[in-house]
Amino acid sequence: MMEKEKLIVALLAIAFIGAVVLAIFSLSGFFTPKLENNAANFQQFASQANPEDVCAVPAGTDPAQWREHLSHHPDLYSQCLK
């Protein structure tokens, strides 16, 4: 009888730990796919841009990566690269 109780407690502990890990990953956005700029979702990607300030870093974008992106288009974003 004691062995069954230990087994049940161990299984419940494993299930609890698994649920906590899953909750942490879910709340952190780990499973949320990143928006990629491609032809299929260009409009959705472009809607994140700030039309008032083209140099502003879009939400969720690394500033260094954004500056690098702008440097690939010096004809469009020269004012941002000064």
ZADO-1210 file (C-alpha; in nm, 4 decimals, padded with zeros to 6 digits):
<atoms>
<atom x="00.0000" y="00.0000" z="00.0000" code="MET" pos="1"/>
<atom x="00.2840" y="00.2388" z="00.0814" code="MET" pos="2"/>
<atom x="00.4404" y="00.1903" z="-00.2640" code="GLU" pos="3"/>
<atom x="00.1155" y="00.2898" z="-00.4380" code="LYS" pos="4"/>
<atom x="00.0945" y="00.6072" z="-00.2312" code="GLU" pos="5"/>
<atom x="00.4541" y="00.6991" z="-00.3166" code="LYS" pos="6"/>
<atom x="00.3852" y="00.6372" z="-00.6845" code="LEU" pos="7"/>
<atom x="00.0735" y="00.8546" z="-00.6780" code="ILE" pos="8"/>
<atom x="00.2567" y="01.1361" z="-00.4982" code="VAL" pos="9"/>
<atom x="00.5449" y="01.1156" z="-00.7480" code="ALA" pos="10"/>
<atom x="00.3074" y="01.1267" z="-01.0467" code="LEU" pos="11"/>
<atom x="00.1188" y="01.4225" z="-00.9011" code="LEU" pos="12"/>
<atom x="00.4463" y="01.6058" z="-00.8361" code="ALA" pos="13"/>
<atom x="00.5617" y="01.5456" z="-01.1946" code="ILE" pos="14"/>
<atom x="00.2257" y="01.6625" z="-01.3311" code="ALA" pos="15"/>
<atom x="00.2389" y="01.9755" z="-01.1135" code="PHE" pos="16"/>
<atom x="00.5933" y="02.0615" z="-01.2221" code="ILE" pos="17"/>
<atom x="00.4962" y="02.0072" z="-01.5864" code="GLY" pos="18"/>
<atom x="00.1951" y="02.2361" z="-01.5487" code="ALA" pos="19"/>
<atom x="00.4087" y="02.5088" z="-01.3898" code="VAL" pos="20"/>
<atom x="00.6700" y="02.4867" z="-01.6675" code="VAL" pos="21"/>
<atom x="00.3984" y="02.4992" z="-01.9349" code="LEU" pos="22"/>
<atom x="00.2361" y="02.8000" z="-01.7671" code="ALA" pos="23"/>
<atom x="00.5677" y="02.9862" z="-01.7523" code="ILE" pos="24"/>
<atom x="00.6379" y="02.9237" z="-02.1205" code="PHE" pos="25"/>
<atom x="00.2830" y="03.0202" z="-02.2186" code="SER" pos="26"/>
<atom x="00.2859" y="03.3437" z="-02.0201" code="LEU" pos="27"/>
<atom x="00.6284" y="03.4422" z="-02.1503" code="SER" pos="28"/>
<atom x="00.5122" y="03.4273" z="-02.5119" code="GLY" pos="29"/>
<atom x="00.7541" y="03.1475" z="-02.5941" code="PHE" pos="30"/>
<atom x="00.4985" y="02.9739" z="-02.8156" code="PHE" pos="31"/>
<atom x="00.3855" y="03.2952" z="-02.9912" code="THR" pos="32"/>
<atom x="00.5182" y="03.3039" z="-03.3466" code="PRO" pos="33"/>
<atom x="00.7151" y="03.6132" z="-03.4453" code="LYS" pos="34"/>
<atom x="00.5753" y="03.8236" z="-03.7269" code="LEU" pos="35"/>
<atom x="00.7892" y="03.7848" z="-04.0369" code="GLU" pos="36"/>
<atom x="00.7935" y="04.0424" z="-04.3143" code="ASN" pos="37"/>
<atom x="00.6917" y="03.8597" z="-04.6295" code="ASN" pos="38"/>
<atom x="00.4454" y="03.9150" z="-04.9130" code="ALA" pos="39"/>
<atom x="00.1681" y="03.7218" z="-04.7389" code="ALA" pos="40"/>
<atom x="00.1608" y="03.9395" z="-04.4274" code="ASN" pos="41"/>
<atom x="00.3110" y="04.2696" z="-04.5446" code="PHE" pos="42"/>
<atom x="00.0042" y="04.4729" z="-04.4473" code="GLN" pos="43"/>
<atom x="00.0056" y="04.3334" z="-04.0943" code="GLN" pos="44"/>
<atom x="00.3800" y="04.3985" z="-04.0656" code="PHE" pos="45"/>
<atom x="00.3494" y="04.7517" z="-04.2035" code="ALA" pos="46"/>
<atom x="00.0698" y="04.8371" z="-03.9596" code="SER" pos="47"/>
<atom x="00.3241" y="04.8198" z="-03.6760" code="GLN" pos="48"/>
<atom x="00.5168" y="05.1108" z="-03.8263" code="ALA" pos="49"/>
<atom x="00.4658" y="05.4594" z="-03.6881" code="ASN" pos="50"/>
<atom x="00.3571" y="05.6823" z="-03.9814" code="PRO" pos="51"/>
<atom x="00.4407" y="05.9952" z="-03.7780" code="GLU" pos="52"/>
<atom x="00.8031" y="05.8933" z="-03.7181" code="ASP" pos="53"/>
<atom x="00.9591" y="05.6502" z="-03.9655" code="VAL" pos="54"/>
<atom x="01.2740" y="05.6376" z="-03.7505" code="CYS" pos="55"/>
<atom x="01.0862" y="05.5093" z="-03.4437" code="ALA" pos="56"/>
<atom x="01.1651" y="05.1532" z="-03.3423" code="VAL" pos="57"/>
<atom x="00.8496" y="04.9373" z="-03.3823" code="PRO" pos="58"/>
<atom x="00.7215" y="04.7634" z="-03.0718" code="ALA" pos="59"/>
<atom x="00.8897" y="04.4305" z="-03.0115" code="GLY" pos="60"/>
<atom x="01.1872" y="04.5134" z="-03.2344" code="THR" pos="61"/>
<atom x="01.5472" y="04.5294" z="-03.1144" code="ASP" pos="62"/>
<atom x="01.6795" y="04.8866" z="-03.1686" code="PRO" pos="63"/>
<atom x="02.0134" y="04.7638" z="-03.3040" code="ALA" pos="64"/>
<atom x="01.8398" y="04.5347" z="-03.5533" code="GLN" pos="65"/>
<atom x="01.6052" y="04.8183" z="-03.6557" code="TRP" pos="66"/>
<atom x="01.8981" y="05.0545" z="-03.7179" code="ARG" pos="67"/>
<atom x="02.0690" y="04.7825" z="-03.9220" code="GLU" pos="68"/>
<atom x="01.7479" y="04.7364" z="-04.1227" code="HIS" pos="69"/>
<atom x="01.7267" y="05.1102" z="-04.1900" code="LEU" pos="70"/>
<atom x="02.0891" y="05.1115" z="-04.3055" code="SER" pos="71"/>
<atom x="01.9905" y="04.8764" z="-04.5878" code="HIS" pos="72"/>
<atom x="01.7637" y="05.1534" z="-04.7242" code="HIS" pos="73"/>
<atom x="01.9742" y="05.4724" z="-04.7043" code="PRO" pos="74"/>
<atom x="01.7699" y="05.6376" z="-04.9790" code="ASP" pos="75"/>
<atom x="01.4515" y="05.6080" z="-04.7693" code="LEU" pos="76"/>
<atom x="01.5876" y="05.6538" z="-04.4162" code="TYR" pos="77"/>
<atom x="01.8895" y="05.8847" z="-04.4482" code="SER" pos="78"/>
<atom x="01.7458" y="06.1152" z="-04.1788" code="GLN" pos="79"/>
<atom x="01.7408" y="05.8217" z="-03.9346" code="CYS" pos="80"/>
<atom x="02.1035" y="05.7272" z="-03.9920" code="LEU" pos="81"/>
<atom x="02.2626" y="06.0599" z="-03.8923" code="LYS" pos="82"/>
</atoms>
